[in-house]
Amino acid sequence: MFEHFFQCPHCWEEISMLLDPSVSNQKYIEDCEICCNPIELTISFHSQELVGFSVNDID
């Protein structure tokens, strides 16, 4: 697990999230820890390295 920082697409605050590199392709929804709005995360790892990370608002 490692910490990754990014900007919330709703409130634009910088937030952090722990990412698990043991699963190479991930897509899930979590709430922003600041504004509580849902964020869709798409994450990709290759050989335990983060190669793709995107966040989208759910509206």
PERAQUI-V67778 format. One record per residue. N is the residue number from 1. RES is the residue in three letters. PSI is psi in degrees with one decimal (* if undefined). Layout:
{{N & RES & PSI} {N & RES & PSI}}
//
This chain:
{{1 & MET & 141.5} {2 & PHE & 157.5} {3 & GLU & 134.1} {4 & HIS & 132.4} {5 & PHE & 140.2} {6 & PHE & 170.7} {7 & GLN & 131.7} {8 & CYS & 132.2} {9 & PRO & -6.4} {10 & HIS & -57.2} {11 & CYS & -8.1} {12 & TRP & 10.7} {13 & GLU & 148.9} {14 & GLU & 128.2} {15 & ILE & 165.5} {16 & SER & 157.1} {17 & MET & 143.8} {18 & LEU & 126.6} {19 & LEU & 143.2} {20 & ASP & 108.1} {21 & PRO & -0.7} {22 & SER & -14.7} {23 & VAL & 116.3} {24 & SER & -36.3} {25 & ASN & 125.0} {26 & GLN & 144.0} {27 & LYS & 121.3} {28 & TYR & 172.8} {29 & ILE & 132.1} {30 & GLU & 155.6} {31 & ASP & 142.8} {32 & CYS & 135.8} {33 & GLU & -12.2} {34 & ILE & -57.9} {35 & CYS & -7.4} {36 & CYS & 10.6} {37 & ASN & 149.7} {38 & PRO & 141.7} {39 & ILE & 131.3} {40 & GLU & 123.4} {41 & LEU & 134.5} {42 & THR & 120.0} {43 & ILE & 137.6} {44 & SER & 137.4} {45 & PHE & 148.6} {46 & HIS & 122.2} {47 & SER & 46.6} {48 & GLN & 9.8} {49 & GLU & 136.8} {50 & LEU & 119.1} {51 & VAL & -13.1} {52 & GLY & 135.1} {53 & PHE & 121.4} {54 & SER & 148.7} {55 & VAL & 141.0} {56 & ASN & 145.6} {57 & ASP & 154.7} {58 & ILE & 97.0} {59 & ASP & *}}
//
